Amino acid sequence: MRILTIVGARPQIIKAAAFSREIKNNFPEIEEIIVHTGQHYDQNMSEVFFKELGIPPPQINLKVGSSSHGDQTAIMIQKIEEILVDKKPIAVVVYGDTNSTLATAIAASKIHIPIVHIEAGLRSFNKKMPEEVNRIVCDHVSTLLFSPTKSGYSNLINEGFKKELNDKASINSPNIYHCGDLMYDNSLYFSTISDKKSRILTDLDIKNKTYILATVHRNDNTDSSLKLNELFHTFLEIIKTHQIKIILPIHPRTTKMMDQLLEPNLKKKVKKTESLKIIPPVGFLDMIALEKNAQLIITDSGGVQKESYFFKKPCIILRPQTEWVEIVATKSAIITDTDSVKILKATANFLNHPELQFPPIFGDANAASFIVKEMISQFS
């Protein structure tokens, strides 16, 4: 039983690790071929990365590289179709909402290979976001759709998908499931490894709950002079008001745009402020350590939003909306976009009133097992 798993960026490989681990440990009858499109070049994608996390490296790298959405997607459609025709899998597995996911959905559906979409049903309800278009298109040509949340499952029903499960699903009669989140499986698994291997707290000379972790990488924030300047003014104000450090692993895009867009006086203050620790990008195990030990997380990353919840940390979301609406409903996360007044108010609220509830909204950490068993039932 051969399947193809197609990923396009390092976070997707980490997500796919839970799926691959389940196959390796419990389902030897499945042959999984992992294809990396090379959508995002990542210098951390080294042999050490795969060895440290125990992740099988992709057998195939299409080396597509970065370009415009149209060029990149078109090249991937062509190359993915060639792989699908050559390998003849019974199904193809995709994750989330990248251009790699979109390209696979188009290529596979055209040649009638069933698509398994993990993280299906998520919606920000903002079609100006490329990711929103990608996830909607992929969902509507998939055969098996696995949603990590109840709201994602409800979104699919609202778009016309049926609750009733088919004995043998197809593109015309797909099955939808609420299965829990693979990244919850992964975060608990890698948390133990992080405890043993990460030295990031020692290296940065920081202790548990003495800092705020921040990440900024979305182009809506980095490419706007107004937003970027407001964010860094706000970070400095938080440090001054609360006498707390902010740790900011810096995305290369953010570094570039800071150099171009930050006001000269603000740039000087940022460089002089020792309590704003801007550090190079960190690996997954170090990121888990930073998340687990932070007092508060401020981010525009969808993945970090979820991980903040997994590790029971309050989260300020630097976006106008989020696909992870459940964490906002629990009041453990607040959407502020880059509005300084809202960020400062949310920061004060979370730092001064840390009593929060984190009900189990992302499943029981057995999503991978559920998904693999359902695939075997459907495709064998």
C-alpha positions, 0 to 999 in steps of 0.5 A: 500500500503506497502513499505519497506525502507532499510537504513544502516547508519545514513546519510541514515536515514536523507535522508529518513526523507524527504521521510517519512515526505512526506508520513506522511503529504500527503499520509496516504494510504502508510504504510512505514516500515523502516528497519535498517541493522545495517551496521554501529554502531552509538552511536548517534543513540539514541532516542534523535536523532530521536526526535530532528530531528522528524524522525521515528525510524526504526521499524526493526534493523537487527544488522548486524554490521561491517565486511568484505564486503563479510561477511557483504553483505552476512549476509544482503542478507539473513536477508533482504530476510527474511524480504521481504518474511515476509512483502510482500511489493509492492516495496522496497526503497533504497538510495545511495551506501552502502553495505545495498543498494547492499544487498537489490538490490540483495535480492529483485531482486531475489524474484521479488520485485520492487526496487526504487533507490533514488540517482541513476545514480551517477558515480565517474567512479572509480570501485576501490571504493566499492560505485561505484560497489554498485550503478552500480549494484543497478541501473541495477536491479531497476525498478524506478531510481530517479537521483538527477542531470542531469549528473546522469540522463545522465549517466543512458542513456549512460548505456542503460536506455531509456528516454521514461517512461513506464505506468507500469515499471518493472525490464526489462523496468525501468523508470528513472527520474531527480527529484532533491535531497532529501537532498536539501529538507532536508537541507532547512527543517532542517536548520530552526530547526538548527537555533533554536536548535544548540548552537555549535557556542556558545560552540566553541566560534566562529562566522560567517565566521571566520573559515574553516570547515574540515572533513576527514574520507575516508579510502583512506585518513586516512589509508595512512601515506603519505596522512594523514601527508600531510593533517595535514601539510597543515591544519597547513600551512593554519592556519599560512598563513591566520590567520584563525581557522579550525574546524575539527569534528573528525571521530573515524577512523581518531582519531585512524589513527592519533595516529598510523600514524602522525609523532611525531613532527607533532602530537605535533604541531597539539595538540599545535595549538589552531586554529586547533580545533579538536572536537568530531563528531557532530549531524546533526543540529550542522553540518548544523550550522557549514556548514552555518557559515563557510567561506570555507569547506574542505572535503572528504565526498560526503554528505558534498560536497553537503551541502556546495553547498546547503548553498552556501559555496566554497568547496575543495574536498579531493578526486581524483574525485567526483560523484557531478561533477556539483558543480565542473563545477560551480567552487564553488568546486575544486578537490585537492585530498590530494595534499598540493600545490593544497589545498593551492592554492584553499584555497587562491583562495576561501578566497581572491575571495569569489564571486561565483555563485550557480545556482539551480542544485539540484532541487526545494526542492520538490523531495520527493513529486515527488518520492512518487507520481510517486511510487503511479502511478506505483504501485497502 
